[in-house]
Amino acid sequence: MTDDRPNGVAVYVHWPYCARICPYCDFNVVKDRGWREEQAALVQAILTDLESQAAQSSVRPLASIFFGGGTPSLMRPEDVAAVVATARRLFPLAEPVEITLEANPTDAEAGHFAALAGAGVNRVSLGVQSLDDGDLAFLGRNHSAAEARRAIAVAGDVFERLSIDLIYALPGQTVDQWRAAITEAVALGFEHVSPYQLTLEPMTAFGRAFARGALIPPCEDTAADLYEATQATLKAAGFEAYEVSNHARSEAAQSVHNLHVWRGGDYIGVGPGAHGRVTVGGARTATVAHRRIADYVAGVASGATWSESATLDRREAAEERLLLGLRTSEGVPLSLLGPLGLDPATWPLKGLFEEGFVTVAGGRLAATAKGRPVLDAVLKALLT
């Protein structure tokens, strides 16, 4: 079986602190209470964890670094610099690498952004979510639309590569409103847009409000119309939907880190609750770090960073490649899906192809424009 996984290893750094916990967020986050001993201990644990995991991996080039969370723009620039320097030392560099940091508009002070750039960050993903004050209040964000626009201007002066996150399918939102919101966002000069449909996760404040009938999302037909408006509006603005929720103005504007993950590359996850996929002893291994900060710090100190680790067998690895690969416009090589028994001449792949949900060309399986909005159902059919 030919493997087309990208070379190198990416690094994902999870910074769990947030100034405010958004009502839709189900990530592993805690309230930020300012610089304390706990945060200093966490930074040291992240550096030690990175050293430890690198020692278990064969020496390969560094593919990318991604600071996520939480709100990593709350990190001190000197701590970001320490993580970047450690990763660069541990893995040889074939060329300059993409170093992305997620940022909130409230952290967009020019000096702070300049210091982050000095620490090595060369791509920023701004969690704007909306440019409408009413929507921002509903989403529980701690910035206004005016503050978001100022943050975008500041980031544009410091960083060459900018991405914006937007949330749609809000209660009462119309297609015309959403189309206008996208148009305004792309006019601000972003090279990359990540529009996410609002998801009501059960353990979030929004999920609980939905369960008791206090929050009513758009119906399925309206949500589908909003999705179609997203694709059409961004395409007309010159963006390619290279992944279900990611659009770029050019190939160079695509997220190197995310593509590395979707293509099945190895990535080390450090920080509380961080996930990873690493090759240990020649086997692809799924890892999950301890979620609680104290447990993570103690685990790193004792040499037991992961709360979970599991070696993926051939079928599990193939399933993961399918789940990730079909999210992208390029799809996934059929040669990597052998353990799943998928044959273009037989059901279910044959039926999905004939109904126009997938394509099979050049040895690759990909979801079509018709298949991507119902990707969960397509994947369920392929894996049943």
N, C-alpha and C positions, 0 to 999 in steps of 0.2 A: 504494500500500500504506500503510495507516494505521499509524503507529507509536505504541505506548502506553508507550514507555520513560519512566521517571520523569525529572523535571527535576532538574538539579543534578549535582554530581560528588561522589562519595564518595572518601575517602582510606583506603587500607590501609597500615599501617606494620608492617613485619616486623622484629622484634627477635630475632636468631638464638640468643641465649645461653640455656642451660639449666643448672641446678645438677647435673642428672643426665640422661643420655640414656636415655629409656625404651625397652625392648626391642621395642615395637610401633611406634615412631615412625619414619616415613619423611620427615618434614619437613626443611627445610634448617636444621639446628641444629648448634651447637658447644658444647663444655663452657665454662661460665662460670668465669673465674679471677679474678674481682674487677675493680674499676675500674682500667683501664689506659689507656695512650695510644691503643691500638687502639679502645677504646670511645668515647673522646672524638672520635677522627677519624670514627668511624661516625656519631655524632650529627650532626656538622657536615655530613657527606655527605648524610644524610637531609634535613636542612634545605635544603641547596643543590639537591638533586634535586627536592624539592617546589617550590621556586621555579622551576626550569627547566621542569618539566612543566606547571606552571600557566601559564607564559608561552606554551606551545604550544596551550593550550586557550582557547576563547572564555570570556568571563567569565560564570559561572553561579553560582547559590547553592551553598553547601556543604551536602551532603545528610547526611553522617555521617562519623565517624572511627572506625576500628577498629584497635586495637593488638593484633597477634597474634604468633605465633612458633612455636617458642621460648617464652620466658617473659618477656613484657613487664613483669610485676610486679617483675622484677629491675631495671628501668630506674630511674634517679634521678628523683624527682618533678619536679625542675627541668628535666630533659630532656624529659619528657612535656609539661610546660607550654610549653616552647619550640616543640615540634611543633604543639601545639594553637593557640598564638598565631599561628604562621606560617600555618597553614591558614585561620584566621579572617581574617587580614589579606589573604590572596590571593584569597579567594572571599567575596563579599557574603553576609550571613546574612539569610534571610527570617524565621527564627524560631530558637529554641534547637534545637540539633542533638544527636542521640544520639552520645555518645562512649564507646565500649566498650573495656575493657581486660581481656585474659585474665590470670588470676591463679592462682598455686599456693597451696594452704593454708599452706605453709611461709613465705610472704611476708606473712601476714596479721597483721602487728603494727599495733595501732590507730593509732599515730602515722604509720606509713607509708601506711596506707589513707587517713587523713585528709589527708595531703599530696597523694596522688593525686587525691582529690576536689577539693582546692584547685587542682590543676593543670587541672581541667576535666572529669575523668572522672566520668560520671554513671550508668554501667552497668558492672557487673563480671560476667564469666563465670568461674566457679570451676571449675578442672580437678580436681574431687574424684575422679572416675572410679569410686569405690566407697566404701562405708561399712563395709567388712569388712576386718579386718587381714590375713586370709589372701589375699584377692583383691588387696589393695594390694601385698603382698609379691610375689605372682606377677607383677603388672604393673610391678614395678620402681619403684614410686612412693616418694618420700622423705618421705612423711608417713603418720601413723597415722590410724585412724578417729577417735580422740579429737581429734587435731589438726585434722582436717577439720571436725568439729562446732564446735570453738572458732573456726575461721576463718569459718565460716558466721555465727556469732553476731556476730563483729567486723564482718564485711562488712555485715550487716543493720543495724548501728547507724550505719554511715557512708553506705551507698548505698541509694537508693530502689529501684533496679532490679537484680535479681539473677537470674543464670542458672546452672545447674549442668550439667556434663558428666558422663555416666555411660557406662561400657563394659559390654556384656553379651556373652553367647555365649562365656563362658570355659570351658575344659575342665572337664567334670564338673558344670557349673552346671545346676540344675533350674529348671523353670518356677516352682515354689513359692518357691524362694530368690530368684529374680529379681523376682517379684511383690512379695515382702516388702521387697526393697531399694528398689524404686520407691516403695512406700507410705511407707517411712521417709523417703526423700528429699523427697517432696512435703509431708510433714508439717512440714518445717523451714521452710516459708514461701516457697519459690521461686515466682516468677511465670512462669518459663521453664525447660524441661528439654530437654536435648539428649542423647538416648540413642543411642550408636553401637555397632553390632555390631563385635566385634573382627575386624579384617582382618589377615591374615598376609601382609604385603608382602615380596617376595622378598629385598630388600636389608637387611632388619632382622634383629635377633637372633632374633626369633620366627619370621621367615620361614625363616631358616637351620635353626632347630631343627625346624620342620615338615618341611623337605626331607630331613632325616636321620632322621625318624621319632620324634624326641624330644618332639614336641608334637602332640597329637591334639585338634583342635577338635570341637565338637558336630557330629553328623551333620546333613544338610540338614533332615530332619524336625524335629529338636529345635530347630535354629536358627529354623525357620519358627514353631514353637510359641512360642519366646521372643519373636519379633517380634509375634505376635498378642497375647501377654500384655502386651507394652509398650503396644500401642494400646488394648486394653481397660481396663487399669489406669489409664492416664492419662486416658482419656475419662471413666471413672467418677469421677475426682478433679476433673473440671471443666476439663481441658486439651483444646485443639483441636490436632490434628496438621496444622498449616498448611504443613508441609514434611516430607519423608520422615523426617528425623532431628531435627525441631524441633517442640516442643509448647509452647503458650502458654495461660495462663489466660484471656486476653482479647485482643482485637485490639490494644489499647494495649500489651500485654506482648510482642508480636512484635518480632523484631529488625529495626529500620529498615534497618540496614546490609545485612544478608543479603537482605532483600526487594528492596532497591535493585539488588543484583547479580543475583538470580534473575529480576528483571523486565527485565534488559538495560540498566540504567543505566550511565553512564560511571563508572569508578573508577580513580584513580591509585594505583599500587603503588610504594611506596618502601621501601628496605631490601634486603639481599642476597637474591636469588632471588624477590623479590616480583613477582607477576603483575598486570597492569593491562589495562583495556579503555578506550581513550580515542578520542575523535573528533579526528583530525588531518587538516586540509584537507578536512573534510566526510566523511571515510571512517572507518569503525570499524576501529580498529587494536588488535591483540593485542600486548602487550609483556611481556617477561620480563627482570628485572634480572640482572646478574652474580651468581652464587651465592656465590662465595668473597668473604669480607669485604674482603680486600685488593684484589681485582679490582673490587669494587663501588666502593670509595673512589677507586681510581685512575680508574675509568670516569667517575664523576661529575666528578672534577677535569678530565678531558680532554674533557668534553662528550659522552661515549659511554656513557651509563648502562645502556642495554639491551644484553644479550647477544643478544636476539632481538626482532624486531618484524615484524609481518606485517599487511598490509591484508586484511581479510576481504572476499571477494566476496559477492554476494547469497546464494548457496547456503550458503556457510560461515556467514554471519550468521544465516540461517534455522535451520540445524542447531543452532547454539549456543542460539538462543532456545528451540528444542524441548527440547534436553537440560536446560536450566536450568528452563524453565517447567513441564515435566511433573513436576518434583520437588515443586512446590507444589500445594496443594489448589485454588487458583484456576485453574491451567493457563495456557494461552497462547492469544492470539487466532489463529484460523485465518488471518486476513488477513495475518499476518506470516510465514506458512509457504508462501506461493505458490511460491517457487523449488523446493520439495520435491515439488510436484505431488500433495499429499495431498487426496483427494476422499472425503467420507463415503459416496459411492455406489459406490466401487470399492475393490478390494483395494490395500494391506493395511488401510487405516483401516476399511473396511466390516467386514472379518472381526474385527478387534479390538473394534469396537463391538458386534457381534452376540454375541461371546463374553464380553462384560461387562468387558473390561480397560480400556476408555476410555469417556468420555462426550463427546458433542458437543452443546452447548447454549449458546444466546445468543451464537453465533459463537465460542465458546471450546472448545478441546480440552483435556481433563483426564484424568488417570489415576484410576481408581476404587480403592476399597479392595481389590478383587481384583487390580488391575493394579499397585499400588504395590510390593508385595513382590517382584514380578518385573519391575521397571521396566527393568532392563537388557535383558531379552528383548523387551519392548514397544518400546523405542527401536530395538533392532536391526531389528525387523520394519518399523518405520516408515521407517528410513533405508536399507533394502536396496532 
